[in-house]
Amino acid sequence: MLRPEGVRKSFKALGLRHKDAAGKLLRFDDPRFDPVWAKCGELGIPVTFHVGDPAAFFRPPTPDNERYGELGVHPEWSFYGPEWPAREELLTQMVNVVSRHPATRFIGVHFGNNPENYRYVAALLDRCPNFNIDTAARVPEIGRHDPVKLREFFVKYQDRIVFGSDTVYGPDNFDLGVPVPGKRTAAEARTFFDAHWRFFETAARQIEHPSPIQGKWKVNAINLPPTVLRKLYHDNAARLVPGIR
């Protein structure tokens, strides 16, 4: 996920966990944050933001949940139940913020926070020229869509999509899309990234899930043209994010 100097990131706790002094849950579109988003636009600072989470995290964490293995390792990632806002409401809050601040560049991480519905993301991209997305940790979700239609999506919005992996590096370990027990190895990292390169650069079918703990399904590649790949891997980030060359 892109977070170099000069980029501000809003994490998913805003809208899900943070509360105000009165103990009321803070909405992502709370107007008290409007001066922050507006100032970012004024200063040319892009804002990356994570709103909500995968649809499966808002469903019962039972064995039939497609992310049951991941939720078993991270039960705190389950947002199922009346104490949590609905995922659809969080997405509405996201749209409200992006729409209210057309002069601010936003990057909706995790494929615009709604990889399960690329048509929803396409509609927001059409409506809001200041909205951009990244692909971090969502190749498995988007890889279940019709590869022909998804390729058309990437070609149409080729100037608005940034590559991301959700890889997090620490002092003595790193995570590949999701924190799991034990140390990751260089071989695991190669397998993880090779799956991404195959997805974007080939027409392969039934590619293994890059992060098996997140699900058991396989994905189909979209074989993007070289000009689109260059924008995805580099050019869009260099244009959107200060300091990238």
Residue, then its C-alpha position, 0 to 999 in steps of 0.5 A: m500500500l502506498r504510504p510514502e512521505g507526502v501521502r496521508k492514510s485513513f485506516k478502516a478504524l475510522g467508521l468502524r472503531h473510533k468514537d468521539a468524546a461522547g462515546k459515539l462512533l465516528r463516521f467516515d463522512d463526519p463533517r468535522f473531518d471536512p477541513v482535513w480533506a479540503k486542506c489535503g486538496e489545497l496542499g496537493i496531498p493525496v489521501t489513501f483510505h481504507v473503508g470497511d473490509p471484505a464482504a465476508f467479514f460482515r457475514p457470520p464467521t462460520p465454517d461456510n464463510e469463505r474467509y473462515g480460515e483468516l477469521g480464525v487467525h484474526p477474529e477481531w476482523s469480524f464485523y458481523g453483528p448489530e454493534w457494527p455498521a453495515r458495509e453498505e453504509l460504510l461505502t455510502q460514507m466513502v462516496n459522500v467524502v469523495s463527492r464533497h471534495p472534488a479538489t482532493r485526490f483520493i486513492g481507495v485502497h483494496f480496489g476502491n474498497n469494493p472488489e466484489n463489485y467492480r461495476y460499483v467501483a466503475a460508477l464511482l470512477d465515472r462520477c468522481p474524477n478525483f477518485n483512484i484505486d489500488t489493487a492491494a490484497r484484492v487480486p483474489e476477489i477481482g480475479r473471480h470476475d469475468p476476465v474479459k470484462l475485468r480486462e476491459f475495466f483495467v483498460k478503460y481506467q488505466d490512468r486511475i489504478v495503482f499496483g499494491s500488494d499490502t505487503v508490510y515489512g517489519p524489522d525482522n519479518f514481513d507480511l504477504g497480504v495478511p499477518v499469519p503466525g511464523k516468519r515468512t520466507a523469500a520463497e513465499a514472497r516469490t510465490f506471492f508476487d509471481a501470482h500477481w505478475r501472472f494475473f496481470e501479465t498473462a492469460a493463465r487460468q486457475i492461478e493459485h490464490p496468492s494468500p491461501i489463508q484468505g480463501k481456497w478459490k483460484v483466479n483467472a488472469i487478465n493479460l494487460p497490454p504493456t502500456v497499461l502495465r507500465k501505468l499500473y506498476h509505475d506511471n500512475a503512482a509517479r503522477l499521484v504520489p509525491g516523491i515517486r520517480 
